Amino acid sequence: MGSSLTLINADVIGKMGVDDIIHTKDGLDVYVRPQAGHTYCLVADIAKGVGGDYSAFQVIDITETPYRIVAKYRNNEISPLLYPNVIYKVGTEYNEAYVLMEINVSEQVAHILYTEMEYENILFVTRHALGQTVSGGFGGGKTQLGVNTDKKSKRIGCHNFKSLVEENKLIINDADTISEISTFIEKKGSYEADEGYHDDLVMPLVLFGWLTTNAYFKDLNNINLREVMYKKQIKAIEEELTPFGFYNDGGPEPDPLNF
Protein backbone atom coordinates (compact mmCIF):
# COMPACT_ATOMS: atom_id res chain seq x y z
CA MET A 1 0.00 0.00 0.00
CA GLY A 2 1.22 3.47 -0.78
CA SER A 3 4.21 4.56 -2.83
CA SER A 4 7.08 7.01 -2.72
CA LEU A 5 4.61 9.74 -3.65
CA THR A 6 2.24 9.26 -0.70
CA LEU A 7 2.23 11.79 2.13
CA ILE A 8 2.46 9.03 4.73
CA ASN A 9 5.40 6.64 4.46
CA ALA A 10 4.36 3.38 2.77
CA ASP A 11 5.86 1.28 5.59
CA VAL A 12 3.73 3.17 8.12
CA ILE A 13 0.59 2.64 6.00
CA GLY A 14 1.36 -1.08 5.78
CA LYS A 15 1.43 -1.36 9.59
CA MET A 16 -1.93 0.32 10.15
CA GLY A 17 -4.51 -1.94 11.73
CA VAL A 18 -8.30 -1.80 11.45
CA ASP A 19 -10.54 -1.83 14.54
CA ASP A 20 -13.93 -3.50 14.69
CA ILE A 21 -16.93 -1.30 13.94
CA ILE A 22 -19.39 -1.53 16.84
CA HIS A 23 -22.18 0.45 15.17
CA THR A 24 -22.88 1.50 11.59
CA LYS A 25 -25.81 3.36 10.04
CA ASP A 26 -26.35 5.69 7.09
CA GLY A 27 -22.67 6.42 6.54
CA LEU A 28 -21.71 6.62 10.22
CA ASP A 29 -19.23 4.06 11.57
CA VAL A 30 -18.57 4.00 15.32
CA TYR A 31 -15.46 2.40 16.81
CA VAL A 32 -15.63 3.62 20.41
CA ARG A 33 -18.73 4.90 22.16
CA PRO A 34 -18.56 8.25 24.00
CA GLN A 35 -16.85 8.02 27.39
CA ALA A 36 -17.52 10.28 30.35
CA GLY A 37 -14.78 12.79 30.98
CA HIS A 38 -13.25 12.46 27.51
CA THR A 39 -12.72 15.37 25.12
CA TYR A 40 -13.55 14.93 21.45
CA CYS A 41 -12.96 16.92 18.28
CA LEU A 42 -15.13 16.57 15.17
CA VAL A 43 -13.52 17.84 11.96
CA ALA A 44 -15.89 18.10 9.00
CA ASP A 45 -15.44 18.40 5.24
CA ILE A 46 -18.44 19.59 3.23
CA ALA A 47 -19.55 18.60 -0.29
CA LYS A 48 -22.57 19.57 -2.40
CA GLY A 49 -24.49 16.32 -1.84
CA VAL A 50 -25.01 15.50 -5.51
CA GLY A 51 -23.28 12.12 -5.69
CA GLY A 52 -19.72 13.32 -6.35
CA ASP A 53 -17.40 14.18 -3.49
CA TYR A 54 -18.41 13.10 0.00
CA SER A 55 -19.45 15.16 2.97
CA ALA A 56 -17.35 13.55 5.66
CA PHE A 57 -16.13 14.00 9.20
CA GLN A 58 -13.80 12.32 11.65
CA VAL A 59 -14.43 12.22 15.40
CA ILE A 60 -11.15 12.11 17.29
CA ASP A 61 -10.59 11.48 20.99
CA ILE A 62 -8.10 14.18 22.04
CA THR A 63 -8.16 13.44 25.76
CA GLU A 64 -4.60 12.16 25.64
CA THR A 65 -2.03 11.02 23.14
CA PRO A 66 -2.05 8.99 21.08
CA TYR A 67 -5.20 10.51 19.64
CA ARG A 68 -7.60 8.00 18.12
CA ILE A 69 -10.45 8.00 15.62
CA VAL A 70 -13.60 6.94 17.47
CA ALA A 71 -16.13 7.50 14.67
CA LYS A 72 -16.30 8.60 11.06
CA TYR A 73 -19.04 9.68 8.67
CA ARG A 74 -19.07 9.70 4.87
CA ASN A 75 -22.03 10.35 2.55
CA ASN A 76 -22.03 11.84 -0.95
CA GLU A 77 -25.78 12.31 -1.21
CA ILE A 78 -26.67 14.18 1.97
CA SER A 79 -27.91 17.72 1.41
CA PRO A 80 -26.05 20.62 3.04
CA LEU A 81 -29.40 21.43 4.66
CA LEU A 82 -29.45 18.06 6.45
CA TYR A 83 -25.73 17.66 7.13
CA PRO A 84 -25.87 19.99 10.20
CA ASN A 85 -28.36 17.60 11.84
CA VAL A 86 -25.87 14.74 11.57
CA ILE A 87 -23.02 16.83 12.96
CA TYR A 88 -25.24 18.12 15.78
CA LYS A 89 -26.40 14.62 16.75
CA VAL A 90 -22.94 13.03 16.73
CA GLY A 91 -21.19 16.04 18.25
CA THR A 92 -23.70 16.18 21.09
CA GLU A 93 -23.33 12.44 21.75
CA TYR A 94 -19.57 12.83 21.98
CA ASN A 95 -19.69 15.17 24.97
CA GLU A 96 -20.41 18.31 22.96
CA ALA A 97 -17.37 17.72 20.76
CA TYR A 98 -15.43 20.71 19.49
CA VAL A 99 -16.32 21.13 15.82
CA LEU A 100 -13.95 22.47 13.17
CA MET A 101 -15.56 22.89 9.76
CA GLU A 102 -14.06 23.37 6.33
CA ILE A 103 -16.04 26.13 4.60
CA ASN A 104 -14.56 26.33 1.10
CA VAL A 105 -17.74 25.07 -0.58
CA SER A 106 -20.18 26.96 1.63
CA GLU A 107 -20.62 28.41 5.12
CA GLN A 108 -24.27 27.31 5.06
CA VAL A 109 -23.73 24.16 7.13
CA ALA A 110 -21.76 26.06 9.77
CA HIS A 111 -24.33 28.84 9.99
CA ILE A 112 -27.23 26.40 10.38
CA LEU A 113 -25.37 24.47 13.07
CA TYR A 114 -24.43 27.60 15.01
CA THR A 115 -27.32 30.02 14.54
CA GLU A 116 -30.34 27.77 14.05
CA MET A 117 -29.33 24.70 16.06
CA GLU A 118 -27.34 26.74 18.60
CA TYR A 119 -24.43 24.31 18.78
CA GLU A 120 -21.96 26.17 20.97
CA ASN A 121 -18.68 24.29 20.57
CA ILE A 122 -17.88 25.41 17.03
CA LEU A 123 -14.29 26.54 16.62
CA PHE A 124 -14.14 30.03 15.12
CA VAL A 125 -11.30 30.91 12.80
CA THR A 126 -9.87 34.41 12.41
CA ARG A 127 -8.21 35.48 9.18
CA HIS A 128 -5.17 37.73 9.50
CA ALA A 129 -2.72 39.09 6.99
CA LEU A 130 -0.38 36.22 7.87
CA GLY A 131 -2.99 33.44 7.70
CA GLN A 132 -5.72 31.82 9.80
CA THR A 133 -5.85 31.01 13.48
CA VAL A 134 -8.43 29.28 15.67
CA SER A 135 -10.04 31.67 18.13
CA GLY A 136 -12.92 31.91 20.54
CA GLY A 137 -14.82 34.14 18.13
CA PHE A 138 -13.08 37.35 19.09
CA GLY A 139 -9.94 39.28 18.26
CA GLY A 140 -8.72 41.25 15.27
CA GLY A 141 -9.19 40.25 11.66
CA LYS A 142 -12.18 38.61 10.00
CA THR A 143 -13.80 35.90 12.12
CA GLN A 144 -15.60 33.03 10.43
CA LEU A 145 -17.32 29.77 11.42
CA GLY A 146 -14.63 27.49 10.08
CA VAL A 147 -11.42 27.25 8.10
CA ASN A 148 -10.78 27.93 4.43
CA THR A 149 -8.40 25.29 3.13
CA ASP A 150 -5.84 27.39 1.30
CA LYS A 151 -2.27 26.56 0.29
CA LYS A 152 -0.78 27.61 3.61
CA SER A 153 -3.24 25.81 5.90
CA LYS A 154 -3.06 22.68 3.75
CA ARG A 155 0.74 22.69 3.73
CA ILE A 156 0.88 23.08 7.51
CA GLY A 157 -1.87 20.50 7.98
CA CYS A 158 -0.20 17.92 5.76
CA HIS A 159 3.14 18.36 7.49
CA ASN A 160 1.68 18.00 10.97
CA PHE A 161 -0.68 15.15 10.01
CA LYS A 162 2.32 13.25 8.66
CA SER A 163 4.24 13.85 11.90
CA LEU A 164 1.31 12.81 14.07
CA VAL A 165 0.80 9.53 12.21
CA GLU A 166 4.44 8.55 11.70
CA GLU A 167 5.31 9.33 15.34
CA ASN A 168 2.29 7.31 16.59
CA LYS A 169 0.54 10.34 18.07
CA LEU A 170 -2.58 9.73 15.96
CA ILE A 171 -3.90 6.19 15.48
CA ILE A 172 -5.58 5.50 12.13
CA ASN A 173 -7.89 2.53 12.63
CA ASP A 174 -10.53 2.93 9.88
CA ALA A 175 -10.28 0.86 6.68
CA ASP A 176 -11.77 3.54 4.40
CA THR A 177 -9.42 6.18 5.78
CA ILE A 178 -6.40 3.91 5.37
CA SER A 179 -7.43 3.26 1.78
CA GLU A 180 -7.62 6.99 1.07
CA ILE A 181 -4.26 7.62 2.75
CA SER A 182 -2.68 5.05 0.42
CA THR A 183 -3.80 7.11 -2.62
CA PHE A 184 -3.18 10.58 -1.13
CA ILE A 185 -0.18 11.57 -3.21
CA GLU A 186 2.01 14.51 -4.13
CA LYS A 187 0.80 16.56 -7.09
CA LYS A 188 2.28 19.86 -8.24
CA GLY A 189 3.82 20.69 -4.90
CA SER A 190 0.77 19.72 -2.84
CA TYR A 191 -1.07 16.55 -1.88
CA GLU A 192 -4.44 15.27 -3.08
CA ALA A 193 -6.23 12.08 -4.08
CA ASP A 194 -4.79 10.21 -7.03
CA GLU A 195 -6.92 10.31 -10.16
CA GLY A 196 -10.09 8.27 -9.74
CA TYR A 197 -9.90 8.23 -5.91
CA HIS A 198 -11.23 10.36 -3.04
CA ASP A 199 -9.61 12.17 -0.12
CA ASP A 200 -12.75 13.25 1.75
CA LEU A 201 -11.77 11.28 4.88
CA VAL A 202 -8.13 12.37 4.73
CA MET A 203 -8.82 16.09 4.50
CA PRO A 204 -10.50 16.29 7.95
CA LEU A 205 -7.32 14.71 9.35
CA VAL A 206 -5.18 17.24 7.46
CA LEU A 207 -7.29 20.01 9.00
CA PHE A 208 -6.90 18.34 12.39
CA GLY A 209 -3.15 18.47 11.82
CA TRP A 210 -3.48 22.21 11.13
CA LEU A 211 -5.66 22.63 14.23
CA THR A 212 -3.05 21.10 16.52
CA THR A 213 -0.55 23.81 15.56
CA ASN A 214 -2.83 26.52 16.95
CA ALA A 215 -2.18 27.80 20.46
CA TYR A 216 -5.93 27.58 21.10
CA PHE A 217 -5.86 23.80 20.66
CA LYS A 218 -3.97 23.08 23.88
CA ASP A 219 -6.65 24.95 25.82
CA LEU A 220 -9.28 22.45 24.68
CA ASN A 221 -7.93 19.78 27.01
CA ASN A 222 -4.72 21.23 28.46
CA ILE A 223 -2.52 19.10 26.23
CA ASN A 224 0.47 20.88 24.78
CA LEU A 225 1.07 18.87 21.62
CA ARG A 226 4.46 20.42 20.95
CA GLU A 227 5.72 19.27 24.34
CA VAL A 228 4.37 15.77 23.76
CA MET A 229 5.87 15.43 20.29
CA TYR A 230 9.23 17.09 20.86
CA LYS A 231 9.95 16.79 24.58
CA LYS A 232 12.82 14.39 24.06
CA GLN A 233 14.29 16.37 21.18
CA ILE A 234 14.10 19.64 23.13
CA LYS A 235 15.74 18.05 26.17
CA ALA A 236 18.56 16.67 24.03
CA ILE A 237 19.18 20.08 22.46
CA GLU A 238 19.21 21.78 25.87
CA GLU A 239 21.69 19.25 27.25
CA GLU A 240 24.03 19.74 24.30
CA LEU A 241 24.13 23.52 24.62
CA THR A 242 27.08 24.83 26.63
CA PRO A 243 25.85 26.89 29.60
CA PHE A 244 26.79 30.53 29.46
CA GLY A 245 27.63 30.80 33.16
CA PHE A 246 28.09 34.14 34.91
CA TYR A 247 30.43 36.94 33.94
CA ASN A 248 32.73 38.13 36.77
CA ASP A 249 34.15 41.59 36.26
CA GLY A 250 36.22 41.46 39.45
CA GLY A 251 33.86 43.71 41.38
CA PRO A 252 32.07 42.82 44.60
CA GLU A 253 29.53 40.02 44.49
CA PRO A 254 25.95 41.38 44.47
CA ASP A 255 23.65 40.40 47.28
CA PRO A 256 21.09 38.04 45.67
CA LEU A 257 18.41 39.21 48.13
CA ASN A 258 19.01 42.91 47.55
CA PHE A 259 16.54 44.12 44.92
C-alpha positions as CSV (number, residue, x, y, z in Angstrom):
1,M,0.0,0.0,0.0
2,G,1.2,3.5,-0.8
3,S,4.2,4.6,-2.8
4,S,7.1,7.0,-2.7
5,L,4.6,9.7,-3.6
6,T,2.2,9.3,-0.7
7,L,2.2,11.8,2.1
8,I,2.5,9.0,4.7
9,N,5.4,6.6,4.5
10,A,4.4,3.4,2.8
11,D,5.9,1.3,5.6
12,V,3.7,3.2,8.1
13,I,0.6,2.6,6.0
14,G,1.4,-1.1,5.8
15,K,1.4,-1.4,9.6
16,M,-1.9,0.3,10.1
17,G,-4.5,-1.9,11.7
18,V,-8.3,-1.8,11.5
19,D,-10.5,-1.8,14.5
20,D,-13.9,-3.5,14.7
21,I,-16.9,-1.3,13.9
22,I,-19.4,-1.5,16.8
23,H,-22.2,0.4,15.2
24,T,-22.9,1.5,11.6
25,K,-25.8,3.4,10.0
26,D,-26.3,5.7,7.1
27,G,-22.7,6.4,6.5
28,L,-21.7,6.6,10.2
29,D,-19.2,4.1,11.6
30,V,-18.6,4.0,15.3
31,Y,-15.5,2.4,16.8
32,V,-15.6,3.6,20.4
33,R,-18.7,4.9,22.2
34,P,-18.6,8.3,24.0
35,Q,-16.8,8.0,27.4
36,A,-17.5,10.3,30.3
37,G,-14.8,12.8,31.0
38,H,-13.2,12.5,27.5
39,T,-12.7,15.4,25.1
40,Y,-13.5,14.9,21.4
41,C,-13.0,16.9,18.3
42,L,-15.1,16.6,15.2
43,V,-13.5,17.8,12.0
44,A,-15.9,18.1,9.0
45,D,-15.4,18.4,5.2
46,I,-18.4,19.6,3.2
47,A,-19.5,18.6,-0.3
48,K,-22.6,19.6,-2.4
49,G,-24.5,16.3,-1.8
50,V,-25.0,15.5,-5.5
51,G,-23.3,12.1,-5.7
52,G,-19.7,13.3,-6.4
53,D,-17.4,14.2,-3.5
54,Y,-18.4,13.1,0.0
55,S,-19.4,15.2,3.0
56,A,-17.4,13.5,5.7
57,F,-16.1,14.0,9.2
58,Q,-13.8,12.3,11.6
59,V,-14.4,12.2,15.4
60,I,-11.1,12.1,17.3
61,D,-10.6,11.5,21.0
62,I,-8.1,14.2,22.0
63,T,-8.2,13.4,25.8
64,E,-4.6,12.2,25.6
65,T,-2.0,11.0,23.1
66,P,-2.0,9.0,21.1
67,Y,-5.2,10.5,19.6
68,R,-7.6,8.0,18.1
69,I,-10.4,8.0,15.6
70,V,-13.6,6.9,17.5
71,A,-16.1,7.5,14.7
72,K,-16.3,8.6,11.1
73,Y,-19.0,9.7,8.7
74,R,-19.1,9.7,4.9
75,N,-22.0,10.4,2.5
76,N,-22.0,11.8,-1.0
77,E,-25.8,12.3,-1.2
78,I,-26.7,14.2,2.0
79,S,-27.9,17.7,1.4
80,P,-26.1,20.6,3.0
81,L,-29.4,21.4,4.7
82,L,-29.5,18.1,6.5
83,Y,-25.7,17.7,7.1
84,P,-25.9,20.0,10.2
85,N,-28.4,17.6,11.8
86,V,-25.9,14.7,11.6
87,I,-23.0,16.8,13.0
88,Y,-25.2,18.1,15.8
89,K,-26.4,14.6,16.8
90,V,-22.9,13.0,16.7
91,G,-21.2,16.0,18.3
92,T,-23.7,16.2,21.1
93,E,-23.3,12.4,21.7
94,Y,-19.6,12.8,22.0
95,N,-19.7,15.2,25.0
96,E,-20.4,18.3,23.0
97,A,-17.4,17.7,20.8
98,Y,-15.4,20.7,19.5
99,V,-16.3,21.1,15.8
100,L,-14.0,22.5,13.2
101,M,-15.6,22.9,9.8
102,E,-14.1,23.4,6.3
103,I,-16.0,26.1,4.6
104,N,-14.6,26.3,1.1
105,V,-17.7,25.1,-0.6
106,S,-20.2,27.0,1.6
107,E,-20.6,28.4,5.1
108,Q,-24.3,27.3,5.1
109,V,-23.7,24.2,7.1
110,A,-21.8,26.1,9.8
111,H,-24.3,28.8,10.0
112,I,-27.2,26.4,10.4
113,L,-25.4,24.5,13.1
114,Y,-24.4,27.6,15.0
115,T,-27.3,30.0,14.5
116,E,-30.3,27.8,14.0
117,M,-29.3,24.7,16.1
118,E,-27.3,26.7,18.6
119,Y,-24.4,24.3,18.8
120,E,-22.0,26.2,21.0
121,N,-18.7,24.3,20.6
122,I,-17.9,25.4,17.0
123,L,-14.3,26.5,16.6
124,F,-14.1,30.0,15.1
125,V,-11.3,30.9,12.8
126,T,-9.9,34.4,12.4
127,R,-8.2,35.5,9.2
128,H,-5.2,37.7,9.5
129,A,-2.7,39.1,7.0
130,L,-0.4,36.2,7.9
131,G,-3.0,33.4,7.7
132,Q,-5.7,31.8,9.8
133,T,-5.8,31.0,13.5
134,V,-8.4,29.3,15.7
135,S,-10.0,31.7,18.1
136,G,-12.9,31.9,20.5
137,G,-14.8,34.1,18.1
138,F,-13.1,37.3,19.1
139,G,-9.9,39.3,18.3
140,G,-8.7,41.2,15.3
141,G,-9.2,40.2,11.7
142,K,-12.2,38.6,10.0
143,T,-13.8,35.9,12.1
144,Q,-15.6,33.0,10.4
145,L,-17.3,29.8,11.4
146,G,-14.6,27.5,10.1
147,V,-11.4,27.3,8.1
148,N,-10.8,27.9,4.4
149,T,-8.4,25.3,3.1
150,D,-5.8,27.4,1.3
151,K,-2.3,26.6,0.3
152,K,-0.8,27.6,3.6
153,S,-3.2,25.8,5.9
154,K,-3.1,22.7,3.7
155,R,0.7,22.7,3.7
156,I,0.9,23.1,7.5
157,G,-1.9,20.5,8.0
158,C,-0.2,17.9,5.8
159,H,3.1,18.4,7.5
160,N,1.7,18.0,11.0
161,F,-0.7,15.2,10.0
162,K,2.3,13.2,8.7
163,S,4.2,13.9,11.9
164,L,1.3,12.8,14.1
165,V,0.8,9.5,12.2
166,E,4.4,8.5,11.7
167,E,5.3,9.3,15.3
168,N,2.3,7.3,16.6
169,K,0.5,10.3,18.1
170,L,-2.6,9.7,16.0
171,I,-3.9,6.2,15.5
172,I,-5.6,5.5,12.1
173,N,-7.9,2.5,12.6
174,D,-10.5,2.9,9.9
175,A,-10.3,0.9,6.7
176,D,-11.8,3.5,4.4
177,T,-9.4,6.2,5.8
178,I,-6.4,3.9,5.4
179,S,-7.4,3.3,1.8
180,E,-7.6,7.0,1.1
181,I,-4.3,7.6,2.7
182,S,-2.7,5.1,0.4
183,T,-3.8,7.1,-2.6
184,F,-3.2,10.6,-1.1
185,I,-0.2,11.6,-3.2
186,E,2.0,14.5,-4.1
187,K,0.8,16.6,-7.1
188,K,2.3,19.9,-8.2
189,G,3.8,20.7,-4.9
190,S,0.8,19.7,-2.8
191,Y,-1.1,16.6,-1.9
192,E,-4.4,15.3,-3.1
193,A,-6.2,12.1,-4.1
194,D,-4.8,10.2,-7.0
195,E,-6.9,10.3,-10.2
196,G,-10.1,8.3,-9.7
197,Y,-9.9,8.2,-5.9
198,H,-11.2,10.4,-3.0
199,D,-9.6,12.2,-0.1
200,D,-12.8,13.3,1.8
201,L,-11.8,11.3,4.9
202,V,-8.1,12.4,4.7
203,M,-8.8,16.1,4.5
204,P,-10.5,16.3,7.9
205,L,-7.3,14.7,9.4
206,V,-5.2,17.2,7.5
207,L,-7.3,20.0,9.0
208,F,-6.9,18.3,12.4
209,G,-3.1,18.5,11.8
210,W,-3.5,22.2,11.1
211,L,-5.7,22.6,14.2
212,T,-3.1,21.1,16.5
213,T,-0.5,23.8,15.6
214,N,-2.8,26.5,16.9
215,A,-2.2,27.8,20.5
216,Y,-5.9,27.6,21.1
217,F,-5.9,23.8,20.7
218,K,-4.0,23.1,23.9
219,D,-6.6,25.0,25.8
220,L,-9.3,22.5,24.7
221,N,-7.9,19.8,27.0
222,N,-4.7,21.2,28.5
223,I,-2.5,19.1,26.2
224,N,0.5,20.9,24.8
225,L,1.1,18.9,21.6
226,R,4.5,20.4,21.0
227,E,5.7,19.3,24.3
228,V,4.4,15.8,23.8
229,M,5.9,15.4,20.3
230,Y,9.2,17.1,20.9
231,K,9.9,16.8,24.6
232,K,12.8,14.4,24.1
233,Q,14.3,16.4,21.2
234,I,14.1,19.6,23.1
235,K,15.7,18.1,26.2
236,A,18.6,16.7,24.0
237,I,19.2,20.1,22.5
238,E,19.2,21.8,25.9
239,E,21.7,19.3,27.2
240,E,24.0,19.7,24.3
241,L,24.1,23.5,24.6
242,T,27.1,24.8,26.6
243,P,25.8,26.9,29.6
244,F,26.8,30.5,29.5
245,G,27.6,30.8,33.2
246,F,28.1,34.1,34.9
247,Y,30.4,36.9,33.9
248,N,32.7,38.1,36.8
249,D,34.2,41.6,36.3
250,G,36.2,41.5,39.4
251,G,33.9,43.7,41.4
252,P,32.1,42.8,44.6
253,E,29.5,40.0,44.5
254,P,26.0,41.4,44.5
255,D,23.6,40.4,47.3
256,P,21.1,38.0,45.7
257,L,18.4,39.2,48.1
258,N,19.0,42.9,47.6
259,F,16.5,44.1,44.9
